[in-house]
Amino acid sequence: MQAYEIKQLLEQQAAGEKLYLEFLRVPSMSMGLYVLRVGITDPQTPHGEDEVYYIVSGRGMIHVAGEDCPVEQGSIVFVKAYDEHHFHSITEDLQILVFFAPAEYSQAS
């Protein structure tokens, strides 16, 4: 079994140099913690895998395939593989759990 605590993941992510901390990777899926602070530009580009975002805390907007949607604590957003998407208009630091299926970059061509 592998078990995780958000508090510890946030500490690990903050200690690193990157916005994204991958903490689980198996062939069928991967998971990570993505932290976007107020005023930051979300640098992501489309992925070759389906993706689910769960907003742990914060407020902002997500743009997916031409649509904007507000997000806040408790929001869940599904993004199909290859859809253009990014977070924007962040008014409270976003802490986001990210689920990829299959594992991120496993479908890269």
Secondary structure as GFF3:
##gff-version 3
##sequence-region A 1 109
A	DSSP	alpha_helix	6	15	.	.	.	ID=ss1
A	DSSP	beta_strand	20	26	.	.	.	ID=ss2
A	DSSP	beta_strand	29	36	.	.	.	ID=ss3
A	DSSP	beta_strand	50	64	.	.	.	ID=ss4
A	DSSP	beta_strand	67	72	.	.	.	ID=ss5
A	DSSP	beta_strand	76	79	.	.	.	ID=ss6
A	DSSP	beta_strand	85	101	.	.	.	ID=ss7
###
